[in-house]
Structure formats: C-alpha cells, structure tokens
Amino acid sequence: MKTLKCDLCEVTAEGETFEVWMKALMPHYMQAHADVMKGKAGLSDEEKKAEQQKWMVENKARFEAA
Ligand SMILES: [Zn+2]
C-alpha cells in the first residue's frame, strides 16, 4: 500500500496500485480542485485527452517513485 499526496495540495490518498490511488484521490480532486477542472472546460476533447494523459504519466511516475 502506498500513500501519495495529491499533486496540488497536501491531502493524501492510498492505493496498492496507481489506478486504485487515482480512484481514491478522485472525489477529493472533484471537490477541492473543481476550479482546476473547470479551467479545463474550455478545452477541446483532444486537448482534454492530452491533459489527462499528461496528468496520468506525471502522477504515475510520482506513484512509482513513492
Ligand atoms: Zn488536492
């Protein structure tokens, strides 16, 4: 089980794998960082996908290093 901080604040989430960790973090992300999500609302679907992909790659690397 790994414990890793949110990439935007000090809140932590736990998970055996990156996927589980991401799911555990999601409710917090929606609530605490809704403004960040809203900020991306103007992006095209392609851009949103790219952003999401980038987030996954960066945070997976963080998870693996934890
Ligand atoms: Zn956070």
N, CA, C, O and the ligand as a Tripos MOL2 file, in Angstrom:
@<TRIPOS>MOLECULE
protein
  265   263    67     0     0
PROTEIN
NO_CHARGES

@<TRIPOS>ATOM
      1 N           0.8450   -1.2100    0.0000 N.3       1 MET1
      2 CA          0.0000    0.0000    0.0000 C.3       1 MET1
      3 C           0.8710    1.2470    0.0000 C.2       1 MET1
      4 O           1.7470    1.3950    0.8520 O.2       1 MET1
      5 N           0.6410    2.1170   -0.9240 N.am      2 LYS2
      6 CA          1.4130    3.3570   -0.9720 C.3       2 LYS2
      7 C           0.5120    4.5320   -0.6200 C.2       2 LYS2
      8 O          -0.6740    4.5500   -0.9470 O.2       2 LYS2
      9 N           1.0930    5.4920    0.0410 N.am      3 THR3
     10 CA          0.3950    6.7390    0.3470 C.3       3 THR3
     11 C           1.0970    7.8450   -0.4270 C.2       3 THR3
     12 O           2.3120    8.0200   -0.3330 O.2       3 THR3
     13 N           0.3120    8.5770   -1.1830 N.am      4 LEU4
     14 CA          0.8920    9.6290   -2.0150 C.3       4 LEU4
     15 C           0.0190   10.8770   -1.9420 C.2       4 LEU4
     16 O          -1.2100   10.8050   -1.9230 O.2       4 LEU4
     17 N           0.6910   12.0130   -1.9020 N.am      5 LYS5
     18 CA         -0.0180   13.2930   -1.8410 C.3       5 LYS5
     19 C          -0.6790   13.6190   -3.1710 C.2       5 LYS5
     20 O          -0.2310   13.1980   -4.2380 O.2       5 LYS5
     21 N          -1.7460   14.3750   -3.0700 N.am      6 CYS6
     22 CA         -2.3870   14.9950   -4.2190 C.3       6 CYS6
     23 C          -1.3190   15.8500   -4.9130 C.2       6 CYS6
     24 O          -0.4260   16.3700   -4.2440 O.2       6 CYS6
     25 N          -1.3950   16.0050   -6.2380 N.am      7 ASP7
     26 CA         -0.3690   16.7950   -6.9230 C.3       7 ASP7
     27 C          -0.5690   18.2930   -6.7410 C.2       7 ASP7
     28 O           0.2820   19.0900   -7.1360 O.2       7 ASP7
     29 N          -1.7160   18.6830   -6.1320 N.am      8 LEU8
     30 CA         -1.9980   20.1140   -5.9730 C.3       8 LEU8
     31 C          -2.0270   20.5940   -4.5310 C.2       8 LEU8
     32 O          -1.9740   21.7980   -4.2830 O.2       8 LEU8
     33 N          -2.1100   19.6780   -3.5780 N.am      9 CYS9
     34 CA         -2.1430   20.0790   -2.1720 C.3       9 CYS9
     35 C          -1.5680   18.9770   -1.2910 C.2       9 CYS9
     36 O          -0.9540   18.0320   -1.7860 O.2       9 CYS9
     37 N          -1.7680   19.1040   -0.0020 N.am     10 GLU10
     38 CA         -1.1400   18.1950    0.9600 C.3      10 GLU10
     39 C          -2.0040   16.9780    1.3070 C.2      10 GLU10
     40 O          -1.5770   16.1190    2.0770 O.2      10 GLU10
     41 N          -3.1880   16.9000    0.7580 N.am     11 VAL11
     42 CA         -4.0770   15.7680    1.0490 C.3      11 VAL11
     43 C          -3.4840   14.4870    0.4540 C.2      11 VAL11
     44 O          -2.9470   14.4940   -0.6540 O.2      11 VAL11
     45 N          -3.5900   13.3970    1.2040 N.am     12 THR12
     46 CA         -3.0270   12.1440    0.7110 C.3      12 THR12
     47 C          -4.1240   11.1350    0.3810 C.2      12 THR12
     48 O          -5.2340   11.1980    0.9090 O.2      12 THR12
     49 N          -3.7840   10.2170   -0.4970 N.am     13 ALA13
     50 CA         -4.6640    9.0920   -0.8280 C.3      13 ALA13
     51 C          -3.8030    7.8340   -0.8210 C.2      13 ALA13
     52 O          -2.5860    7.8940   -0.9920 O.2      13 ALA13
     53 N          -4.4630    6.6920   -0.6200 N.am     14 GLU14
     54 CA         -3.7430    5.4250   -0.5600 C.3      14 GLU14
     55 C          -4.1920    4.4900   -1.6560 C.2      14 GLU14
     56 O          -5.3290    4.5610   -2.1210 O.2      14 GLU14
     57 N          -3.2880    3.6040   -2.0720 N.am     15 GLY15
     58 CA         -3.6580    2.5970   -3.0520 C.3      15 GLY15
     59 C          -2.5580    1.5900   -3.2590 C.2      15 GLY15
     60 O          -1.3740    1.8980   -3.1200 O.2      15 GLY15
     61 N          -2.9660    0.3740   -3.5970 N.am     16 GLU16
     62 CA         -1.9950   -0.6840   -3.9060 C.3      16 GLU16
     63 C          -1.3450   -0.3950   -5.2570 C.2      16 GLU16
     64 O          -0.1540   -0.6250   -5.4660 O.2      16 GLU16
     65 N          -2.1650    0.1100   -6.1480 N.am     17 THR17
     66 CA         -1.6760    0.4110   -7.4970 C.3      17 THR17
     67 C          -2.0190    1.8560   -7.8420 C.2      17 THR17
     68 O          -2.8030    2.5070   -7.1510 O.2      17 THR17
     69 N          -1.4260    2.3360   -8.9030 N.am     18 PHE18
     70 CA         -1.6920    3.7080   -9.3420 C.3      18 PHE18
     71 C          -3.1830    3.9190   -9.6370 C.2      18 PHE18
     72 O          -3.7530    4.9550   -9.2980 O.2      18 PHE18
     73 N          -3.7960    2.9250  -10.2700 N.am     19 GLU19
     74 CA         -5.2120    3.0310  -10.6350 C.3      19 GLU19
     75 C          -6.0900    3.1750   -9.3970 C.2      19 GLU19
     76 O          -7.0220    3.9790   -9.3760 O.2      19 GLU19
     77 N          -5.7850    2.3880   -8.3650 N.am     20 VAL20
     78 CA         -6.5650    2.4480   -7.1250 C.3      20 VAL20
     79 C          -6.3230    3.7910   -6.4360 C.2      20 VAL20
     80 O          -7.2490    4.4130   -5.9160 O.2      20 VAL20
     81 N          -5.0810    4.2200   -6.4430 N.am     21 TRP21
     82 CA         -4.7410    5.5100   -5.8320 C.3      21 TRP21
     83 C          -5.5010    6.6390   -6.5300 C.2      21 TRP21
     84 O          -6.0420    7.5320   -5.8770 O.2      21 TRP21
     85 N          -5.5350    6.5890   -7.8520 N.am     22 MET22
     86 CA         -6.2010    7.6350   -8.6280 C.3      22 MET22
     87 C          -7.6950    7.6730   -8.3040 C.2      22 MET22
     88 O          -8.2800    8.7470   -8.1610 O.2      22 MET22
     89 N          -8.3040    6.4940   -8.1910 N.am     23 LYS23
     90 CA         -9.7260    6.4140   -7.8500 C.3      23 LYS23
     91 C          -9.9780    6.9730   -6.4590 C.2      23 LYS23
     92 O         -10.9860    7.6390   -6.2220 O.2      23 LYS23
     93 N          -9.0490    6.6960   -5.5330 N.am     24 ALA24
     94 CA         -9.1870    7.1740   -4.1590 C.3      24 ALA24
     95 C          -9.0470    8.6940   -4.1000 C.2      24 ALA24
     96 O          -9.6600    9.3500   -3.2580 O.2      24 ALA24
     97 N          -8.2460    9.2370   -4.9880 N.am     25 LEU25
     98 CA         -7.9950   10.6840   -4.9810 C.3      25 LEU25
     99 C          -9.1130   11.4560   -5.6910 C.2      25 LEU25
    100 O          -9.3560   12.6240   -5.3910 O.2      25 LEU25
    101 N          -9.7730   10.8060   -6.6140 N.am     26 MET26
    102 CA        -10.7380   11.4880   -7.4820 C.3      26 MET26
    103 C         -11.8040   12.3080   -6.7460 C.2      26 MET26
    104 O         -12.0210   13.4670   -7.0990 O.2      26 MET26
    105 N         -12.4840   11.7350   -5.7210 N.am     27 PRO27
    106 CA        -13.5120   12.5410   -5.0220 C.3      27 PRO27
    107 C         -12.9360   13.8160   -4.4180 C.2      27 PRO27
    108 O         -13.5670   14.8720   -4.4550 O.2      27 PRO27
    109 N         -11.7320   13.7070   -3.8630 N.am     28 HIS28
    110 CA        -11.0650   14.8890   -3.3090 C.3      28 HIS28
    111 C         -10.7810   15.8960   -4.4140 C.2      28 HIS28
    112 O         -10.9930   17.0950   -4.2370 O.2      28 HIS28
    113 N         -10.3100   15.4160   -5.5340 N.am     29 TYR29
    114 CA         -9.9500   16.2770   -6.6630 C.3      29 TYR29
    115 C         -11.1660   17.0620   -7.1510 C.2      29 TYR29
    116 O         -11.0910   18.2660   -7.3990 O.2      29 TYR29
    117 N         -12.2890   16.3500   -7.2840 N.am     30 MET30
    118 CA        -13.5320   16.9700   -7.7580 C.3      30 MET30
    119 C         -13.9880   18.0710   -6.8110 C.2      30 MET30
    120 O         -14.4700   19.1200   -7.2390 O.2      30 MET30
    121 N         -13.8260   17.8140   -5.5100 N.am     31 GLN31
    122 CA        -14.3090   18.7350   -4.5010 C.3      31 GLN31
    123 C         -13.3450   19.9070   -4.2860 C.2      31 GLN31
    124 O         -13.7370   21.0720   -4.3570 O.2      31 GLN31
    125 N         -12.0910   19.5770   -4.0240 N.am     32 ALA32
    126 CA        -11.1110   20.6060   -3.6510 C.3      32 ALA32
    127 C         -10.5450   21.3410   -4.8580 C.2      32 ALA32
    128 O         -10.1300   22.4940   -4.7430 O.2      32 ALA32
    129 N         -10.5250   20.6990   -5.9920 N.am     33 HIS33
    130 CA         -9.8840   21.3020   -7.1600 C.3      33 HIS33
    131 C         -10.8480   21.4310   -8.3290 C.2      33 HIS33
    132 O         -10.4670   21.3130   -9.4930 O.2      33 HIS33
    133 N         -12.1080   21.6770   -7.9860 N.am     34 ALA34
    134 CA        -13.1330   21.8340   -9.0130 C.3      34 ALA34
    135 C         -12.7760   22.9830   -9.9570 C.2      34 ALA34
    136 O         -13.0810   22.9440  -11.1490 O.2      34 ALA34
    137 N         -12.1170   24.0160   -9.3920 N.am     35 ASP35
    138 CA        -11.7350   25.1690  -10.2200 C.3      35 ASP35
    139 C         -10.7370   24.7630  -11.2990 C.2      35 ASP35
    140 O         -10.7630   25.2750  -12.4170 O.2      35 ASP35
    141 N          -9.8630   23.8360  -10.9410 N.am     36 VAL36
    142 CA         -8.8720   23.3500  -11.9130 C.3      36 VAL36
    143 C          -9.5760   22.6030  -13.0370 C.2      36 VAL36
    144 O          -9.2570   22.7630  -14.2150 O.2      36 VAL36
    145 N         -10.5560   21.7710  -12.6330 N.am     37 MET37
    146 CA        -11.3110   21.0080  -13.6290 C.3      37 MET37
    147 C         -12.0970   21.9730  -14.5180 C.2      37 MET37
    148 O         -12.1480   21.8100  -15.7370 O.2      37 MET37
    149 N         -12.7120   22.9850  -13.8840 N.am     38 LYS38
    150 CA        -13.4990   23.9720  -14.6370 C.3      38 LYS38
    151 C         -12.6240   24.7360  -15.6060 C.2      38 LYS38
    152 O         -13.0360   25.0650  -16.7180 O.2      38 LYS38
    153 N         -11.3900   25.0170  -15.1600 N.am     39 GLY39
    154 CA        -10.4480   25.7440  -16.0000 C.3      39 GLY39
    155 C         -10.1540   25.0250  -17.3050 C.2      39 GLY39
    156 O          -9.7420   25.6370  -18.2900 O.2      39 GLY39
    157 N         -10.3730   23.7080  -17.2960 N.am     40 LYS40
    158 CA        -10.1010   22.9170  -18.4940 C.3      40 LYS40
    159 C         -11.3590   22.7040  -19.3280 C.2      40 LYS40
    160 O         -11.3080   22.0700  -20.3820 O.2      40 LYS40
    161 N         -12.4780   23.2290  -18.8610 N.am     41 ALA41
    162 CA        -13.7590   23.0010  -19.5420 C.3      41 ALA41
    163 C         -13.7730   23.5810  -20.9510 C.2      41 ALA41
    164 O         -14.4810   23.0900  -21.8300 O.2      41 ALA41
    165 N         -12.9760   24.6390  -21.1550 N.am     42 GLY42
    166 CA        -12.9490   25.2890  -22.4660 C.3      42 GLY42
    167 C         -12.0990   24.5620  -23.4960 C.2      42 GLY42
    168 O         -12.1060   24.9060  -24.6780 O.2      42 GLY42
    169 N         -11.3770   23.5670  -23.0450 N.am     43 LEU43
    170 CA        -10.5040   22.8310  -23.9630 C.3      43 LEU43
    171 C         -11.3160   21.9090  -24.8730 C.2      43 LEU43
    172 O         -12.4110   21.4700  -24.5200 O.2      43 LEU43
    173 N         -10.7690   21.6310  -26.0250 N.am     44 SER44
    174 CA        -11.4180   20.6680  -26.9230 C.3      44 SER44
    175 C         -11.2250   19.2710  -26.3580 C.2      44 SER44
    176 O         -10.4010   19.0670  -25.4660 O.2      44 SER44
    177 N         -11.9760   18.3140  -26.8710 N.am     45 ASP45
    178 CA        -11.8630   16.9440  -26.3730 C.3      45 ASP45
    179 C         -10.4470   16.4090  -26.5540 C.2      45 ASP45
    180 O          -9.9210   15.6970  -25.6980 O.2      45 ASP45
    181 N          -9.8470   16.7630  -27.6740 N.am     46 GLU46
    182 CA         -8.4740   16.3470  -27.9510 C.3      46 GLU46
    183 C          -7.5230   16.8820  -26.8860 C.2      46 GLU46
    184 O          -6.6770   16.1590  -26.3600 O.2      46 GLU46
    185 N          -7.6840   18.1720  -26.5850 N.am     47 GLU47
    186 CA         -6.8150   18.8170  -25.5910 C.3      47 GLU47
    187 C          -7.0440   18.2340  -24.2050 C.2      47 GLU47
    188 O          -6.1050   18.0280  -23.4360 O.2      47 GLU47
    189 N          -8.3230   17.9680  -23.8990 N.am     48 LYS48
    190 CA         -8.6550   17.3760  -22.5940 C.3      48 LYS48
    191 C          -7.9910   16.0150  -22.4500 C.2      48 LYS48
    192 O          -7.4380   15.6820  -21.4020 O.2      48 LYS48
    193 N          -8.0550   15.2470  -23.5080 N.am     49 LYS49
    194 CA         -7.4460   13.9160  -23.5130 C.3      49 LYS49
    195 C          -5.9390   14.0310  -23.2920 C.2      49 LYS49
    196 O          -5.3480   13.2770  -22.5190 O.2      49 LYS49
    197 N          -5.3440   14.9780  -23.9780 N.am     50 ALA50
    198 CA         -3.8980   15.1850  -23.8690 C.3      50 ALA50
    199 C          -3.5150   15.5860  -22.4430 C.2      50 ALA50
    200 O          -2.5290   15.1020  -21.8860 O.2      50 ALA50
    201 N          -4.3250   16.4870  -21.8660 N.am     51 GLU51
    202 CA         -4.0760   16.9440  -20.4930 C.3      51 GLU51
    203 C          -4.1830   15.7750  -19.5160 C.2      51 GLU51
    204 O          -3.3720   15.6180  -18.6030 O.2      51 GLU51
    205 N          -5.2060   14.9690  -19.7420 N.am     52 GLN52
    206 CA         -5.4580   13.8260  -18.8720 C.3      52 GLN52
    207 C          -4.2940   12.8340  -18.9600 C.2      52 GLN52
    208 O          -3.8240   12.2900  -17.9600 O.2      52 GLN52
    209 N          -3.8590   12.6300  -20.1890 N.am     53 GLN53
    210 CA         -2.7470   11.7130  -20.4340 C.3      53 GLN53
    211 C          -1.4930   12.2010  -19.7200 C.2      53 GLN53
    212 O          -0.7630   11.4230  -19.1070 O.2      53 GLN53
    213 N          -1.2630   13.5060  -19.8150 N.am     54 LYS54
    214 CA         -0.0850   14.1240  -19.1940 C.3      54 LYS54
    215 C          -0.1500   13.9570  -17.6800 C.2      54 LYS54
    216 O           0.8470   13.6310  -17.0350 O.2      54 LYS54
    217 N          -1.3390   14.1860  -17.1210 N.am     55 TRP55
    218 CA         -1.5390   14.0700  -15.6700 C.3      55 TRP55
    219 C          -1.2470   12.6350  -15.2170 C.2      55 TRP55
    220 O          -0.5780   12.4070  -14.2090 O.2      55 TRP55
    221 N          -1.7650   11.6830  -15.9880 N.am     56 MET56
    222 CA         -1.5730   10.2690  -15.6530 C.3      56 MET56
    223 C          -0.0990    9.9020  -15.6650 C.2      56 MET56
    224 O           0.3930    9.2470  -14.7460 O.2      56 MET56
    225 N           0.6040   10.3270  -16.7100 N.am     57 VAL57
    226 CA          2.0310    9.9950  -16.8410 C.3      57 VAL57
    227 C           2.8170   10.5920  -15.6740 C.2      57 VAL57
    228 O           3.6300    9.9140  -15.0460 O.2      57 VAL57
    229 N           2.5620   11.8670  -15.3970 N.am     58 GLU58
    230 CA          3.3020   12.5550  -14.3260 C.3      58 GLU58
    231 C           3.0270   11.9220  -12.9650 C.2      58 GLU58
    232 O           3.9420   11.6860  -12.1760 O.2      58 GLU58
    233 N           1.7480   11.6530  -12.7080 N.am     59 ASN59
    234 CA          1.3880   11.1300  -11.3870 C.3      59 ASN59
    235 C           1.7290    9.6600  -11.2260 C.2      59 ASN59
    236 O           1.9740    9.1900  -10.1150 O.2      59 ASN59
    237 N           1.7460    8.9360  -12.3340 N.am     60 LYS60
    238 CA          2.1570    7.5430  -12.2600 C.3      60 LYS60
    239 C           3.6370    7.4900  -11.9040 C.2      60 LYS60
    240 O           4.0580    6.6530  -11.1050 O.2      60 LYS60
    241 N           4.4070    8.3610  -12.4820 N.am     61 ALA61
    242 CA          5.8420    8.4310  -12.1810 C.3      61 ALA61
    243 C           6.0380    8.7710  -10.7030 C.2      61 ALA61
    244 O           6.9070    8.2080  -10.0380 O.2      61 ALA61
    245 N           5.2240    9.6910  -10.2020 N.am     62 ARG62
    246 CA          5.2920   10.0780   -8.7940 C.3      62 ARG62
    247 C           4.9370    8.8890   -7.9010 C.2      62 ARG62
    248 O           5.5720    8.6450   -6.8760 O.2      62 ARG62
    249 N           3.9020    8.1570   -8.3210 N.am     63 PHE63
    250 CA          3.4540    6.9940   -7.5440 C.3      63 PHE63
    251 C           4.5440    5.9330   -7.5120 C.2      63 PHE63
    252 O           4.8440    5.3720   -6.4580 O.2      63 PHE63
    253 N           5.1320    5.6630   -8.6640 N.am     64 GLU64
    254 CA          6.1760    4.6420   -8.7530 C.3      64 GLU64
    255 C           7.3760    5.0130   -7.8860 C.2      64 GLU64
    256 O           8.0320    4.1400   -7.3180 O.2      64 GLU64
    257 N           7.6570    6.3020   -7.7900 N.am     65 ALA65
    258 CA          8.8270    6.7710   -7.0340 C.3      65 ALA65
    259 C           8.5600    6.8180   -5.5360 C.2      65 ALA65
    260 O           9.4960    6.8940   -4.7400 O.2      65 ALA65
    261 N           7.2810    6.7730   -5.1460 N.am     66 ALA66
    262 CA          6.9310    6.8960   -3.7160 C.3      66 ALA66
    263 C           7.3320    5.6520   -2.9390 C.2      66 ALA66
    264 O           7.1140    5.5820   -1.7290 O.2      66 ALA66
    265 ZN         -5.6320   18.2060   -3.5650 Zn       67 ZN67
@<TRIPOS>BOND
     1     1     2 1
     2     2     3 1
     3     3     4 2
     4     3     5 am
     5     5     6 1
     6     6     7 1
     7     7     8 2
     8     7     9 am
     9     9    10 1
    10    10    11 1
    11    11    12 2
    12    11    13 am
    13    13    14 1
    14    14    15 1
    15    15    16 2
    16    15    17 am
    17    17    18 1
    18    18    19 1
    19    19    20 2
    20    19    21 am
    21    21    22 1
    22    22    23 1
    23    23    24 2
    24    23    25 am
    25    25    26 1
    26    26    27 1
    27    27    28 2
    28    27    29 am
    29    29    30 1
    30    30    31 1
    31    31    32 2
    32    31    33 am
    33    33    34 1
    34    34    35 1
    35    35    36 2
    36    35    37 am
    37    37    38 1
    38    38    39 1
    39    39    40 2
    40    39    41 am
    41    41    42 1
    42    42    43 1
    43    43    44 2
    44    43    45 am
    45    45    46 1
    46    46    47 1
    47    47    48 2
    48    47    49 am
    49    49    50 1
    50    50    51 1
    51    51    52 2
    52    51    53 am
    53    53    54 1
    54    54    55 1
    55    55    56 2
    56    55    57 am
    57    57    58 1
    58    58    59 1
    59    59    60 2
    60    59    61 am
    61    61    62 1
    62    62    63 1
    63    63    64 2
    64    63    65 am
    65    65    66 1
    66    66    67 1
    67    67    68 2
    68    67    69 am
    69    69    70 1
    70    70    71 1
    71    71    72 2
    72    71    73 am
    73    73    74 1
    74    74    75 1
    75    75    76 2
    76    75    77 am
    77    77    78 1
    78    78    79 1
    79    79    80 2
    80    79    81 am
    81    81    82 1
    82    82    83 1
    83    83    84 2
    84    83    85 am
    85    85    86 1
    86    86    87 1
    87    87    88 2
    88    87    89 am
    89    89    90 1
    90    90    91 1
    91    91    92 2
    92    91    93 am
    93    93    94 1
    94    94    95 1
    95    95    96 2
    96    95    97 am
    97    97    98 1
    98    98    99 1
    99    99   100 2
   100    99   101 am
   101   101   102 1
   102   102   103 1
   103   103   104 2
   104   103   105 am
   105   105   106 1
   106   106   107 1
   107   107   108 2
   108   107   109 am
   109   109   110 1
   110   110   111 1
   111   111   112 2
   112   111   113 am
   113   113   114 1
   114   114   115 1
   115   115   116 2
   116   115   117 am
   117   117   118 1
   118   118   119 1
   119   119   120 2
   120   119   121 am
   121   121   122 1
   122   122   123 1
   123   123   124 2
   124   123   125 am
   125   125   126 1
   126   126   127 1
   127   127   128 2
   128   127   129 am
   129   129   130 1
   130   130   131 1
   131   131   132 2
   132   131   133 am
   133   133   134 1
   134   134   135 1
   135   135   136 2
   136   135   137 am
   137   137   138 1
   138   138   139 1
   139   139   140 2
   140   139   141 am
   141   141   142 1
   142   142   143 1
   143   143   144 2
   144   143   145 am
   145   145   146 1
   146   146   147 1
   147   147   148 2
   148   147   149 am
   149   149   150 1
   150   150   151 1
   151   151   152 2
   152   151   153 am
   153   153   154 1
   154   154   155 1
   155   155   156 2
   156   155   157 am
   157   157   158 1
   158   158   159 1
   159   159   160 2
   160   159   161 am
   161   161   162 1
   162   162   163 1
   163   163   164 2
   164   163   165 am
   165   165   166 1
   166   166   167 1
   167   167   168 2
   168   167   169 am
   169   169   170 1
   170   170   171 1
   171   171   172 2
   172   171   173 am
   173   173   174 1
   174   174   175 1
   175   175   176 2
   176   175   177 am
   177   177   178 1
   178   178   179 1
   179   179   180 2
   180   179   181 am
   181   181   182 1
   182   182   183 1
   183   183   184 2
   184   183   185 am
   185   185   186 1
   186   186   187 1
   187   187   188 2
   188   187   189 am
   189   189   190 1
   190   190   191 1
   191   191   192 2
   192   191   193 am
   193   193   194 1
   194   194   195 1
   195   195   196 2
   196   195   197 am
   197   197   198 1
   198   198   199 1
   199   199   200 2
   200   199   201 am
   201   201   202 1
   202   202   203 1
   203   203   204 2
   204   203   205 am
   205   205   206 1
   206   206   207 1
   207   207   208 2
   208   207   209 am
   209   209   210 1
   210   210   211 1
   211   211   212 2
   212   211   213 am
   213   213   214 1
   214   214   215 1
   215   215   216 2
   216   215   217 am
   217   217   218 1
   218   218   219 1
   219   219   220 2
   220   219   221 am
   221   221   222 1
   222   222   223 1
   223   223   224 2
   224   223   225 am
   225   225   226 1
   226   226   227 1
   227   227   228 2
   228   227   229 am
   229   229   230 1
   230   230   231 1
   231   231   232 2
   232   231   233 am
   233   233   234 1
   234   234   235 1
   235   235   236 2
   236   235   237 am
   237   237   238 1
   238   238   239 1
   239   239   240 2
   240   239   241 am
   241   241   242 1
   242   242   243 1
   243   243   244 2
   244   243   245 am
   245   245   246 1
   246   246   247 1
   247   247   248 2
   248   247   249 am
   249   249   250 1
   250   250   251 1
   251   251   252 2
   252   251   253 am
   253   253   254 1
   254   254   255 1
   255   255   256 2
   256   255   257 am
   257   257   258 1
   258   258   259 1
   259   259   260 2
   260   259   261 am
   261   261   262 1
   262   262   263 1
   263   263   264 2
@<TRIPOS>SUBSTRUCTURE
     1 MET1         2 RESIDUE 1 A MET
     2 LYS2         6 RESIDUE 1 A LYS
     3 THR3        10 RESIDUE 1 A THR
     4 LEU4        14 RESIDUE 1 A LEU
     5 LYS5        18 RESIDUE 1 A LYS
     6 CYS6        22 RESIDUE 1 A CYS
     7 ASP7        26 RESIDUE 1 A ASP
     8 LEU8        30 RESIDUE 1 A LEU
     9 CYS9        34 RESIDUE 1 A CYS
    10 GLU10       38 RESIDUE 1 A GLU
    11 VAL11       42 RESIDUE 1 A VAL
    12 THR12       46 RESIDUE 1 A THR
    13 ALA13       50 RESIDUE 1 A ALA
    14 GLU14       54 RESIDUE 1 A GLU
    15 GLY15       58 RESIDUE 1 A GLY
    16 GLU16       62 RESIDUE 1 A GLU
    17 THR17       66 RESIDUE 1 A THR
    18 PHE18       70 RESIDUE 1 A PHE
    19 GLU19       74 RESIDUE 1 A GLU
    20 VAL20       78 RESIDUE 1 A VAL
    21 TRP21       82 RESIDUE 1 A TRP
    22 MET22       86 RESIDUE 1 A MET
    23 LYS23       90 RESIDUE 1 A LYS
    24 ALA24       94 RESIDUE 1 A ALA
    25 LEU25       98 RESIDUE 1 A LEU
    26 MET26      102 RESIDUE 1 A MET
    27 PRO27      106 RESIDUE 1 A PRO
    28 HIS28      110 RESIDUE 1 A HIS
    29 TYR29      114 RESIDUE 1 A TYR
    30 MET30      118 RESIDUE 1 A MET
    31 GLN31      122 RESIDUE 1 A GLN
    32 ALA32      126 RESIDUE 1 A ALA
    33 HIS33      130 RESIDUE 1 A HIS
    34 ALA34      134 RESIDUE 1 A ALA
    35 ASP35      138 RESIDUE 1 A ASP
    36 VAL36      142 RESIDUE 1 A VAL
    37 MET37      146 RESIDUE 1 A MET
    38 LYS38      150 RESIDUE 1 A LYS
    39 GLY39      154 RESIDUE 1 A GLY
    40 LYS40      158 RESIDUE 1 A LYS
    41 ALA41      162 RESIDUE 1 A ALA
    42 GLY42      166 RESIDUE 1 A GLY
    43 LEU43      170 RESIDUE 1 A LEU
    44 SER44      174 RESIDUE 1 A SER
    45 ASP45      178 RESIDUE 1 A ASP
    46 GLU46      182 RESIDUE 1 A GLU
    47 GLU47      186 RESIDUE 1 A GLU
    48 LYS48      190 RESIDUE 1 A LYS
    49 LYS49      194 RESIDUE 1 A LYS
    50 ALA50      198 RESIDUE 1 A ALA
    51 GLU51      202 RESIDUE 1 A GLU
    52 GLN52      206 RESIDUE 1 A GLN
    53 GLN53      210 RESIDUE 1 A GLN
    54 LYS54      214 RESIDUE 1 A LYS
    55 TRP55      218 RESIDUE 1 A TRP
    56 MET56      222 RESIDUE 1 A MET
    57 VAL57      226 RESIDUE 1 A VAL
    58 GLU58      230 RESIDUE 1 A GLU
    59 ASN59      234 RESIDUE 1 A ASN
    60 LYS60      238 RESIDUE 1 A LYS
    61 ALA61      242 RESIDUE 1 A ALA
    62 ARG62      246 RESIDUE 1 A ARG
    63 PHE63      250 RESIDUE 1 A PHE
    64 GLU64      254 RESIDUE 1 A GLU
    65 ALA65      258 RESIDUE 1 A ALA
    66 ALA66      262 RESIDUE 1 A ALA
    67 ZN67       265 GROUP 0 **** ****
